[in-house]
């Protein structure tokens, strides 16, 4: 039986057969880092015209400026020289559909586990969450103050970015 992962491995064989970018260096050539949602409908490379080696892409549920996202941005900028960050949230995001209490209840009911200490960073308002996350990055004492941080909402229906902050 051929699994989904086997299909991916076959695709990787085809990719590697034509691969010609083995001499790229680790620092992103465009000096860019993108923080966005893990949503399967967003393809940052295609939506932004990026190629291998161009930019860091950090993804999590919601594209939120969590502690771990900021950890990655610190490494991106301090060690690998990025100077411009894009934060991209999106329409119809799954993070708009639940509250912390709801997901904690679901975990308690399904798994008997206590998630009361976890903030899942749900979103009530896209523009507000974007402002909050851009501000969290801009004000982080762990990041250089001269970094440009811009926030956008990606529309999953049109494929277009709208600048918010
Ligand atoms: Zn999302």
Backbone and ligand atoms as CSV (ligand in chain L), in Angstrom:
chain,resi,resn,atom,element,x,y,z
A,1,UNK,N,N,0.838,-1.202,0.000
A,1,UNK,CA,C,0.000,0.000,0.000
A,1,UNK,C,C,0.874,1.254,0.000
A,2,UNK,N,N,0.543,2.175,-0.905
A,2,UNK,CA,C,1.305,3.426,-0.985
A,2,UNK,C,C,0.652,4.463,-0.069
A,3,UNK,N,N,1.414,4.936,0.894
A,3,UNK,CA,C,0.877,5.937,1.817
A,3,UNK,C,C,1.121,7.339,1.259
A,4,UNK,N,N,0.501,8.309,1.920
A,4,UNK,CA,C,0.734,9.720,1.554
A,4,UNK,C,C,2.210,10.051,1.632
A,5,UNK,N,N,2.847,9.546,2.687
A,5,UNK,CA,C,4.261,9.886,2.864
A,5,UNK,C,C,5.097,9.271,1.741
A,6,UNK,N,N,4.725,8.079,1.286
A,6,UNK,CA,C,5.438,7.499,0.144
A,6,UNK,C,C,5.309,8.399,-1.086
A,7,UNK,N,N,4.121,9.004,-1.248
A,7,UNK,CA,C,3.939,9.921,-2.381
A,7,UNK,C,C,4.878,11.123,-2.249
A,8,UNK,N,N,5.048,11.604,-1.010
A,8,UNK,CA,C,5.950,12.734,-0.790
A,8,UNK,C,C,7.386,12.334,-1.092
A,9,UNK,N,N,7.746,11.131,-0.711
A,9,UNK,CA,C,9.118,10.677,-0.978
A,9,UNK,C,C,9.369,10.578,-2.480
A,10,UNK,N,N,8.372,10.171,-3.232
A,10,UNK,CA,C,8.511,10.117,-4.689
A,10,UNK,C,C,8.665,11.530,-5.247
A,11,UNK,N,N,7.891,12.467,-4.702
A,11,UNK,CA,C,8.008,13.866,-5.142
A,11,UNK,C,C,9.386,14.409,-4.817
A,12,UNK,N,N,9.915,14.017,-3.656
A,12,UNK,CA,C,11.257,14.483,-3.282
A,12,UNK,C,C,12.319,13.934,-4.227
A,13,UNK,N,N,12.129,12.690,-4.670
A,13,UNK,CA,C,13.069,12.125,-5.650
A,13,UNK,C,C,13.098,12.971,-6.920
A,14,UNK,N,N,11.911,13.371,-7.378
A,14,UNK,CA,C,11.839,14.193,-8.596
A,14,UNK,C,C,12.478,15.555,-8.356
A,15,UNK,N,N,12.258,16.125,-7.157
A,15,UNK,CA,C,12.833,17.431,-6.802
A,15,UNK,C,C,14.355,17.346,-6.770
A,16,UNK,N,N,14.870,16.324,-6.096
A,16,UNK,CA,C,16.324,16.192,-5.940
A,16,UNK,C,C,17.002,15.918,-7.287
A,17,UNK,N,N,16.276,15.237,-8.176
A,17,UNK,CA,C,16.862,14.904,-9.482
A,17,UNK,C,C,17.183,16.165,-10.269
A,18,UNK,N,N,16.403,17.248,-10.042
A,18,UNK,CA,C,16.618,18.500,-10.777
A,18,UNK,C,C,17.265,19.566,-9.904
A,19,UNK,N,N,17.651,19.210,-8.673
A,19,UNK,CA,C,18.106,20.218,-7.705
A,19,UNK,C,C,19.447,20.811,-8.110
A,20,UNK,N,N,19.527,22.145,-8.051
A,20,UNK,CA,C,20.769,22.807,-8.473
A,20,UNK,C,C,21.186,23.895,-7.494
A,21,UNK,N,N,20.618,23.869,-6.268
A,21,UNK,CA,C,20.874,24.967,-5.332
A,21,UNK,C,C,21.695,24.524,-4.124
A,22,UNK,N,N,22.503,23.525,-4.305
A,22,UNK,CA,C,23.275,22.981,-3.197
A,22,UNK,C,C,24.382,23.877,-2.686
A,23,UNK,N,N,24.677,24.979,-3.391
A,23,UNK,CA,C,25.759,25.854,-2.940
A,23,UNK,C,C,25.258,27.073,-2.179
A,24,UNK,N,N,23.939,27.137,-1.912
A,24,UNK,CA,C,23.399,28.276,-1.155
A,24,UNK,C,C,23.981,28.310,0.254
A,25,UNK,N,N,24.134,29.532,0.781
A,25,UNK,CA,C,24.581,29.694,2.162
A,25,UNK,C,C,23.370,29.804,3.078
A,26,UNK,N,N,23.601,29.630,4.376
A,26,UNK,CA,C,22.504,29.634,5.346
A,26,UNK,C,C,21.820,31.002,5.533
A,27,UNK,N,N,22.548,32.144,5.579
A,27,UNK,CA,C,21.836,33.421,5.773
A,27,UNK,C,C,20.920,33.735,4.588
A,28,UNK,N,N,19.653,34.099,4.843
A,28,UNK,CA,C,18.715,34.360,3.749
A,28,UNK,C,C,19.204,35.520,2.864
A,29,UNK,N,N,19.226,35.308,1.564
A,29,UNK,CA,C,19.800,36.305,0.656
A,29,UNK,C,C,19.009,37.607,0.638
A,30,UNK,N,N,17.689,37.566,0.917
A,30,UNK,CA,C,16.900,38.796,0.906
A,30,UNK,C,C,16.857,39.473,2.273
A,31,UNK,N,N,17.460,38.859,3.287
A,31,UNK,CA,C,17.442,39.454,4.627
A,31,UNK,C,C,16.059,39.525,5.237
A,32,UNK,N,N,15.217,38.561,4.889
A,32,UNK,CA,C,13.812,38.588,5.295
A,32,UNK,C,C,13.445,37.400,6.172
A,33,UNK,N,N,12.537,37.641,7.123
A,33,UNK,CA,C,11.895,36.546,7.846
A,33,UNK,C,C,10.381,36.753,7.791
A,34,UNK,N,N,9.672,35.681,7.521
A,34,UNK,CA,C,8.214,35.700,7.438
A,34,UNK,C,C,7.671,34.857,8.580
A,35,UNK,N,N,6.742,35.421,9.348
A,35,UNK,CA,C,6.044,34.656,10.388
A,35,UNK,C,C,4.601,34.528,9.949
A,36,UNK,N,N,4.155,33.286,9.741
A,36,UNK,CA,C,2.772,33.130,9.298
A,36,UNK,C,C,2.156,31.857,9.853
A,37,UNK,N,N,0.869,31.677,9.544
A,37,UNK,CA,C,0.103,30.537,10.044
A,37,UNK,C,C,0.488,29.251,9.306
A,38,UNK,N,N,0.239,28.125,9.982
A,38,UNK,CA,C,0.505,26.820,9.361
A,38,UNK,C,C,-0.593,26.418,8.369
A,39,UNK,N,N,-1.629,27.244,8.231
A,39,UNK,CA,C,-2.772,26.901,7.373
A,39,UNK,C,C,-2.308,26.349,6.017
A,40,UNK,N,N,-2.876,25.211,5.633
A,40,UNK,CA,C,-2.442,24.508,4.418
A,40,UNK,C,C,-2.730,25.302,3.145
A,41,UNK,N,N,-3.633,26.306,3.245
A,41,UNK,CA,C,-3.974,27.077,2.047
A,41,UNK,C,C,-2.954,28.157,1.734
A,42,UNK,N,N,-2.028,28.401,2.672
A,42,UNK,CA,C,-1.021,29.446,2.446
A,42,UNK,C,C,0.287,28.795,2.001
A,43,UNK,N,N,0.762,29.201,0.847
A,43,UNK,CA,C,2.080,28.767,0.372
A,43,UNK,C,C,2.952,30.020,0.312
A,44,UNK,N,N,3.711,30.290,1.392
A,44,UNK,CA,C,4.453,31.562,1.430
A,44,UNK,C,C,5.406,31.725,0.251
A,45,UNK,N,N,6.033,30.643,-0.181
A,45,UNK,CA,C,6.987,30.764,-1.287
A,45,UNK,C,C,6.279,31.245,-2.549
A,46,UNK,N,N,5.164,30.604,-2.886
A,46,UNK,CA,C,4.464,30.991,-4.115
A,46,UNK,C,C,3.753,32.323,-3.963
A,47,UNK,N,N,3.145,32.554,-2.783
A,47,UNK,CA,C,2.380,33.786,-2.592
A,47,UNK,C,C,3.281,35.019,-2.580
A,48,UNK,N,N,4.542,34.836,-2.179
A,48,UNK,CA,C,5.449,35.980,-2.054
A,48,UNK,C,C,6.586,35.933,-3.078
A,49,UNK,N,N,6.580,34.941,-3.934
A,49,UNK,CA,C,7.614,34.860,-4.958
A,49,UNK,C,C,8.993,34.534,-4.417
A,50,UNK,N,N,9.037,33.691,-3.398
A,50,UNK,CA,C,10.318,33.340,-2.777
A,50,UNK,C,C,10.895,32.055,-3.360
A,51,UNK,N,N,12.214,32.019,-3.415
A,51,UNK,CA,C,12.928,30.814,-3.850
A,51,UNK,C,C,13.739,30.278,-2.668
A,52,UNK,N,N,14.259,29.083,-2.816
A,52,UNK,CA,C,15.155,28.536,-1.791
A,52,UNK,C,C,16.277,29.540,-1.512
A,53,UNK,N,N,16.587,29.713,-0.239
A,53,UNK,CA,C,17.683,30.594,0.139
A,53,UNK,C,C,17.297,32.042,0.359
A,54,UNK,N,N,16.061,32.431,-0.030
A,54,UNK,CA,C,15.676,33.845,0.021
A,54,UNK,C,C,15.338,34.339,1.427
A,55,UNK,N,N,14.573,33.554,2.193
A,55,UNK,CA,C,13.983,34.075,3.431
A,55,UNK,C,C,13.753,32.953,4.438
A,56,UNK,N,N,13.705,33.321,5.713
A,56,UNK,CA,C,13.222,32.394,6.732
A,56,UNK,C,C,11.702,32.422,6.736
A,57,UNK,N,N,11.092,31.271,6.893
A,57,UNK,CA,C,9.640,31.209,7.061
A,57,UNK,C,C,9.365,30.444,8.351
A,58,UNK,N,N,8.773,31.148,9.317
A,58,UNK,CA,C,8.467,30.574,10.620
A,58,UNK,C,C,6.958,30.404,10.676
A,59,UNK,N,N,6.507,29.207,10.963
A,59,UNK,CA,C,5.063,28.964,10.933
A,59,UNK,C,C,4.602,28.340,12.235
A,60,UNK,N,N,3.425,28.750,12.675
A,60,UNK,CA,C,2.769,28.094,13.803
A,60,UNK,C,C,1.274,28.326,13.643
A,61,UNK,N,N,0.481,27.801,14.559
A,61,UNK,CA,C,-0.965,27.985,14.478
A,61,UNK,C,C,-1.272,29.477,14.675
A,62,UNK,N,N,-1.754,30.127,13.643
A,62,UNK,CA,C,-2.130,31.535,13.715
A,62,UNK,C,C,-1.046,32.498,13.241
A,63,UNK,N,N,0.185,32.027,13.122
A,63,UNK,CA,C,1.277,32.963,12.815
A,63,UNK,C,C,1.510,33.926,13.967
A,64,UNK,N,N,1.316,33.422,15.194
A,64,UNK,CA,C,1.383,34.271,16.376
A,64,UNK,C,C,2.834,34.482,16.832
A,65,UNK,N,N,3.065,35.647,17.423
A,65,UNK,CA,C,4.396,35.984,17.954
A,65,UNK,C,C,4.558,35.354,19.332
A,66,UNK,N,N,4.528,34.032,19.347
A,66,UNK,CA,C,4.700,33.285,20.591
A,66,UNK,C,C,6.155,33.373,21.038
A,67,UNK,N,N,6.386,32.883,22.235
A,67,UNK,CA,C,7.763,32.860,22.754
A,67,UNK,C,C,8.681,32.107,21.787
A,68,UNK,N,N,8.180,31.013,21.243
A,68,UNK,CA,C,9.025,30.226,20.351
A,68,UNK,C,C,9.226,30.908,18.994
A,69,UNK,N,N,8.201,31.636,18.514
A,69,UNK,CA,C,8.377,32.388,17.258
A,69,UNK,C,C,9.429,33.471,17.465
A,70,UNK,N,N,9.390,34.137,18.603
A,70,UNK,CA,C,10.384,35.186,18.888
A,70,UNK,C,C,11.772,34.569,19.031
A,71,UNK,N,N,11.852,33.399,19.644
A,71,UNK,CA,C,13.133,32.681,19.704
A,71,UNK,C,C,13.706,32.500,18.294
A,72,UNK,N,N,12.867,32.087,17.352
A,72,UNK,CA,C,13.350,31.889,15.977
A,72,UNK,C,C,13.746,33.215,15.333
A,73,UNK,N,N,12.969,34.273,15.596
A,73,UNK,CA,C,13.302,35.583,15.009
A,73,UNK,C,C,14.610,36.133,15.564
A,74,UNK,N,N,14.893,35.855,16.823
A,74,UNK,CA,C,16.169,36.284,17.412
A,74,UNK,C,C,17.324,35.603,16.677
A,75,UNK,N,N,17.208,34.310,16.470
A,75,UNK,CA,C,18.267,33.581,15.766
A,75,UNK,C,C,18.360,34.059,14.322
A,76,UNK,N,N,17.189,34.289,13.703
A,76,UNK,CA,C,17.144,34.764,12.317
A,76,UNK,C,C,17.905,36.082,12.158
A,77,UNK,N,N,17.647,37.014,13.069
A,77,UNK,CA,C,18.252,38.348,12.916
A,77,UNK,C,C,19.676,38.405,13.455
A,78,UNK,N,N,19.885,37.906,14.664
A,78,UNK,CA,C,21.208,38.069,15.279
A,78,UNK,C,C,22.262,37.174,14.648
A,79,UNK,N,N,21.893,35.950,14.348
A,79,UNK,CA,C,22.889,35.010,13.833
A,79,UNK,C,C,22.893,34.921,12.315
A,80,UNK,N,N,21.755,35.232,11.695
A,80,UNK,CA,C,21.667,35.005,10.247
A,80,UNK,C,C,21.305,36.259,9.455
A,81,UNK,N,N,21.311,37.404,10.157
A,81,UNK,CA,C,21.342,38.691,9.459
A,81,UNK,C,C,20.067,39.217,8.858
A,82,UNK,N,N,18.893,38.663,9.211
A,82,UNK,CA,C,17.670,39.224,8.625
A,82,UNK,C,C,17.373,40.585,9.254
A,83,UNK,N,N,16.791,41.486,8.450
A,83,UNK,CA,C,16.554,42.864,8.878
A,83,UNK,C,C,15.121,43.329,8.649
A,84,UNK,N,N,14.326,42.518,7.959
A,84,UNK,CA,C,12.924,42.859,7.732
A,84,UNK,C,C,12.065,41.640,8.059
A,85,UNK,N,N,11.018,41.887,8.862
A,85,UNK,CA,C,10.103,40.799,9.234
A,85,UNK,C,C,8.706,41.100,8.672
A,86,UNK,N,N,8.068,40.108,8.129
A,86,UNK,CA,C,6.654,40.201,7.748
A,86,UNK,C,C,5.872,39.264,8.664
A,87,UNK,N,N,4.820,39.774,9.278
A,87,UNK,CA,C,3.919,38.942,10.063
A,87,UNK,C,C,2.622,38.841,9.271
A,88,UNK,N,N,2.206,37.611,8.966
A,88,UNK,CA,C,1.034,37.426,8.115
A,88,UNK,C,C,0.003,36.548,8.810
A,89,UNK,N,N,-1.135,37.156,9.171
A,89,UNK,CA,C,-2.290,36.394,9.638
A,89,UNK,C,C,-3.238,36.269,8.436
A,90,UNK,N,N,-4.349,35.542,8.602
A,90,UNK,CA,C,-5.164,35.336,7.395
A,90,UNK,C,C,-6.635,35.178,7.711
A,91,UNK,N,N,-7.457,35.450,6.692
A,91,UNK,CA,C,-8.903,35.289,6.811
A,91,UNK,C,C,-9.233,33.806,7.002
A,92,UNK,N,N,-10.354,33.545,7.659
A,92,UNK,CA,C,-10.864,32.184,7.854
A,92,UNK,C,C,-9.884,31.310,8.647
A,93,UNK,N,N,-9.083,31.960,9.513
A,93,UNK,CA,C,-8.096,31.211,10.291
A,93,UNK,C,C,-8.789,30.344,11.349
A,94,UNK,N,N,-8.297,29.125,11.515
A,94,UNK,CA,C,-8.845,28.236,12.539
A,94,UNK,C,C,-8.741,28.812,13.942
A,95,UNK,N,N,-7.794,29.726,14.141
A,95,UNK,CA,C,-7.590,30.311,15.468
A,95,UNK,C,C,-8.724,31.242,15.873
A,96,UNK,N,N,-9.600,31.582,14.887
A,96,UNK,CA,C,-10.760,32.433,15.173
A,96,UNK,C,C,-11.931,31.617,15.698
A,97,UNK,N,N,-11.796,30.279,15.751
A,97,UNK,CA,C,-12.970,29.432,15.980
A,97,UNK,C,C,-13.065,28.846,17.380
A,98,UNK,N,N,-12.139,29.172,18.280
A,98,UNK,CA,C,-12.220,28.596,19.628
A,98,UNK,C,C,-11.629,29.569,20.651
A,99,UNK,N,N,-11.929,29.304,21.896
A,99,UNK,CA,C,-11.309,30.053,22.984
A,99,UNK,C,C,-10.387,29.113,23.760
A,100,UNK,N,N,-9.540,29.695,24.581
A,100,UNK,CA,C,-8.680,28.860,25.427
A,100,UNK,C,C,-9.514,27.899,26.282
A,101,UNK,N,N,-10.605,28.403,26.863
A,101,UNK,CA,C,-11.427,27.540,27.726
A,101,UNK,C,C,-12.005,26.374,26.940
A,102,UNK,N,N,-12.432,26.647,25.704
A,102,UNK,CA,C,-13.031,25.572,24.896
A,102,UNK,C,C,-12.012,24.480,24.569
A,103,UNK,N,N,-10.811,24.869,24.159
A,103,UNK,CA,C,-9.845,23.822,23.786
A,103,UNK,C,C,-9.329,23.096,25.038
A,104,UNK,N,N,-9.239,23.837,26.144
A,104,UNK,CA,C,-8.819,23.168,27.393
A,104,UNK,C,C,-9.873,22.145,27.835
A,105,UNK,N,N,-11.160,22.513,27.684
A,105,UNK,CA,C,-12.243,21.572,28.028
A,105,UNK,C,C,-12.177,20.339,27.143
A,106,UNK,N,N,-11.939,20.568,25.857
A,106,UNK,CA,C,-11.881,19.454,24.902
A,106,UNK,C,C,-10.740,18.496,25.256
A,107,UNK,N,N,-9.613,19.048,25.633
A,107,UNK,CA,C,-8.456,18.217,26.010
A,107,UNK,C,C,-8.767,17.430,27.286
A,108,UNK,N,N,-9.432,18.115,28.229
A,108,UNK,CA,C,-9.775,17.438,29.483
A,108,UNK,C,C,-10.736,16.286,29.211
A,109,UNK,N,N,-11.754,16.544,28.345
A,109,UNK,CA,C,-12.759,15.505,28.067
A,109,UNK,C,C,-12.179,14.347,27.262
A,110,UNK,N,N,-11.353,14.652,26.262
A,110,UNK,CA,C,-10.866,13.603,25.351
A,110,UNK,C,C,-9.661,12.860,25.897
A,111,UNK,N,N,-8.825,13.564,26.638
A,111,UNK,CA,C,-7.539,12.969,27.034
A,111,UNK,C,C,-7.336,12.932,28.541
A,112,UNK,N,N,-8.210,13.594,29.262
A,112,UNK,CA,C,-8.071,13.650,30.714
A,112,UNK,C,C,-6.869,14.457,31.165
A,113,UNK,N,N,-6.337,15.298,30.276
A,113,UNK,CA,C,-5.141,16.076,30.618
A,113,UNK,C,C,-5.498,17.516,30.956
A,114,UNK,N,N,-4.653,18.130,31.762
A,114,UNK,CA,C,-4.866,19.509,32.198
A,114,UNK,C,C,-4.006,20.449,31.352
A,115,UNK,N,N,-4.659,21.299,30.558
A,115,UNK,CA,C,-3.924,22.256,29.713
A,115,UNK,C,C,-4.137,23.680,30.208
A,116,UNK,N,N,-4.495,23.813,31.498
A,116,UNK,CA,C,-4.826,25.156,32.006
A,116,UNK,C,C,-3.631,26.105,31.971
A,117,UNK,N,N,-2.426,25.542,31.907
A,117,UNK,CA,C,-1.230,26.380,31.880
A,117,UNK,C,C,-0.824,26.771,30.457
A,118,UNK,N,N,-1.529,26.239,29.434
A,118,UNK,CA,C,-1.140,26.520,28.045
A,118,UNK,C,C,-2.040,27.607,27.469
A,119,UNK,N,N,-1.417,28.669,26.930
A,119,UNK,CA,C,-2.171,29.673,26.173
A,119,UNK,C,C,-2.063,29.277,24.706
A,120,UNK,N,N,-3.188,28.878,24.107
A,120,UNK,CA,C,-3.172,28.434,22.714
A,120,UNK,C,C,-3.196,29.610,21.739
A,121,UNK,N,N,-3.231,30.827,22.267
A,121,UNK,CA,C,-3.180,32.049,21.471
A,121,UNK,C,C,-4.289,32.124,20.414
A,122,UNK,N,N,-5.533,31.821,20.817
A,122,UNK,CA,C,-6.631,31.979,19.863
A,122,UNK,C,C,-6.791,33.458,19.501
A,123,UNK,N,N,-7.504,33.695,18.400
A,123,UNK,CA,C,-7.659,35.056,17.872
A,123,UNK,C,C,-9.140,35.408,17.877
A,124,UNK,N,N,-9.478,36.581,18.428
A,124,UNK,CA,C,-10.864,37.045,18.378
A,124,UNK,C,C,-11.046,38.032,17.228
A,125,UNK,N,N,-9.996,38.784,16.924
A,125,UNK,CA,C,-10.076,39.821,15.893
A,125,UNK,C,C,-8.729,39.865,15.157
A,126,UNK,N,N,-8.760,39.640,13.864
A,126,UNK,CA,C,-7.514,39.509,13.102
A,126,UNK,C,C,-6.634,40.742,13.170
A,127,UNK,N,N,-7.239,41.923,12.931
A,127,UNK,CA,C,-6.427,43.140,12.926
A,127,UNK,C,C,-5.833,43.386,14.313
A,128,UNK,N,N,-6.627,43.104,15.348
A,128,UNK,CA,C,-6.143,43.325,16.718
A,128,UNK,C,C,-4.996,42.375,17.050
A,129,UNK,N,N,-5.114,41.122,16.631
A,129,UNK,CA,C,-4.049,40.161,16.939
A,129,UNK,C,C,-2.777,40.518,16.183
A,130,UNK,N,N,-2.959,41.033,14.989
A,130,UNK,CA,C,-1.793,41.426,14.193
A,130,UNK,C,C,-1.076,42.614,14.843
A,131,UNK,N,N,-1.858,43.612,15.262
A,131,UNK,CA,C,-1.251,44.745,15.972
A,131,UNK,C,C,-0.487,44.255,17.206
A,132,UNK,N,N,-1.118,43.351,17.941
A,132,UNK,CA,C,-0.511,42.851,19.172
A,132,UNK,C,C,0.805,42.129,18.878
A,133,UNK,N,N,0.806,41.293,17.843
A,133,UNK,CA,C,2.005,40.502,17.543
A,133,UNK,C,C,3.126,41.365,16.971
A,134,UNK,N,N,2.776,42.310,16.102
A,134,UNK,CA,C,3.810,43.214,15.560
A,134,UNK,C,C,4.416,44.017,16.704
A,135,UNK,N,N,3.571,44.469,17.619
A,135,UNK,CA,C,4.067,45.247,18.758
A,135,UNK,C,C,4.953,44.374,19.663
A,136,UNK,N,N,4.570,43.124,19.853
A,136,UNK,CA,C,5.375,42.223,20.692
A,136,UNK,C,C,6.764,42.039,20.095
A,137,UNK,N,N,6.837,41.954,18.778
A,137,UNK,CA,C,8.137,41.783,18.113
A,137,UNK,C,C,8.918,43.081,18.183
A,138,UNK,N,N,8.251,44.205,17.861
A,138,UNK,CA,C,8.944,45.497,17.876
A,138,UNK,C,C,9.488,45.837,19.256
A,139,UNK,N,N,8.778,45.428,20.285
A,139,UNK,CA,C,9.176,45.829,21.636
A,139,UNK,C,C,10.007,44.775,22.349
A,140,UNK,N,N,10.288,43.659,21.669
A,140,UNK,CA,C,11.072,42.616,22.346
A,140,UNK,C,C,12.489,43.102,22.609
A,141,UNK,N,N,12.931,43.027,23.845
A,141,UNK,CA,C,14.301,43.444,24.163
A,141,UNK,C,C,15.348,42.503,23.591
A,142,UNK,N,N,14.906,41.365,23.076
A,142,UNK,CA,C,15.842,40.380,22.531
A,142,UNK,C,C,16.158,40.631,21.064
A,143,UNK,N,N,15.423,41.586,20.456
A,143,UNK,CA,C,15.591,41.835,19.022
A,143,UNK,C,C,16.171,43.222,18.782
A,144,UNK,N,N,17.003,43.378,17.733
A,144,UNK,CA,C,17.570,44.696,17.439
A,144,UNK,C,C,16.453,45.702,17.142
A,145,UNK,N,N,16.571,46.940,17.660
A,145,UNK,CA,C,15.487,47.917,17.502
A,145,UNK,C,C,15.325,48.446,16.079
A,146,UNK,N,N,16.320,48.251,15.217
A,146,UNK,CA,C,16.239,48.824,13.864
A,146,UNK,C,C,15.582,47.883,12.856
A,147,UNK,N,N,15.044,46.778,13.310
A,147,UNK,CA,C,14.399,45.849,12.370
A,147,UNK,C,C,13.041,46.388,11.937
A,148,UNK,N,N,12.759,46.284,10.647
A,148,UNK,CA,C,11.464,46.700,10.127
A,148,UNK,C,C,10.480,45.542,10.282
A,149,UNK,N,N,9.333,45.823,10.924
A,149,UNK,CA,C,8.313,44.785,11.124
A,149,UNK,C,C,7.001,45.284,10.535
A,150,UNK,N,N,6.459,44.556,9.578
A,150,UNK,CA,C,5.179,44.946,8.975
A,150,UNK,C,C,4.193,43.796,9.075
A,151,UNK,N,N,2.921,44.147,9.287
A,151,UNK,CA,C,1.891,43.132,9.501
A,151,UNK,C,C,0.831,43.151,8.413
A,152,UNK,N,N,0.448,41.964,7.962
A,152,UNK,CA,C,-0.504,41.827,6.859
A,152,UNK,C,C,-1.550,40.767,7.175
A,153,UNK,N,N,-2.725,40.933,6.569
A,153,UNK,CA,C,-3.722,39.860,6.560
A,153,UNK,C,C,-3.787,39.316,5.135
A,154,UNK,N,N,-3.630,37.999,5.023
A,154,UNK,CA,C,-3.715,37.312,3.731
A,154,UNK,C,C,-5.148,36.812,3.558
A,155,UNK,N,N,-5.721,37.109,2.399
A,155,UNK,CA,C,-7.087,36.677,2.111
A,155,UNK,C,C,-7.039,35.331,1.387
A,156,UNK,N,N,-7.531,34.275,2.051
A,156,UNK,CA,C,-7.436,32.936,1.453
A,156,UNK,C,C,-8.340,32.777,0.228
A,157,UNK,N,N,-9.283,33.703,0.025
A,157,UNK,CA,C,-10.131,33.630,-1.165
A,157,UNK,C,C,-9.460,34.256,-2.386
A,158,UNK,N,N,-8.766,35.374,-2.168
A,158,UNK,CA,C,-8.174,36.111,-3.306
A,158,UNK,C,C,-6.679,35.894,-3.460
A,159,UNK,N,N,-6.024,35.387,-2.396
A,159,UNK,CA,C,-4.576,35.241,-2.437
A,159,UNK,C,C,-3.826,36.548,-2.220
A,160,UNK,N,N,-4.578,37.596,-1.839
A,160,UNK,CA,C,-3.963,38.936,-1.747
A,160,UNK,C,C,-3.669,39.311,-0.301
A,161,UNK,N,N,-2.557,40.061,-0.124
A,161,UNK,CA,C,-2.192,40.583,1.188
A,161,UNK,C,C,-2.774,41.980,1.373
A,162,UNK,N,N,-3.230,42.246,2.597
A,162,UNK,CA,C,-3.669,43.593,2.969
A,162,UNK,C,C,-2.808,44.051,4.124
A,163,UNK,N,N,-2.133,45.205,3.959
A,163,UNK,CA,C,-1.266,45.686,5.028
A,163,UNK,C,C,-2.094,46.300,6.149
A,164,UNK,N,N,-1.817,45.900,7.371
A,164,UNK,CA,C,-2.603,46.360,8.522
A,164,UNK,C,C,-1.745,47.221,9.426
A,165,UNK,N,N,-0.479,46.856,9.592
A,165,UNK,CA,C,0.364,47.601,10.528
A,165,UNK,C,C,1.801,47.551,10.057
L,1,ZN,ZN,ZN,-4.542,30.139,10.369
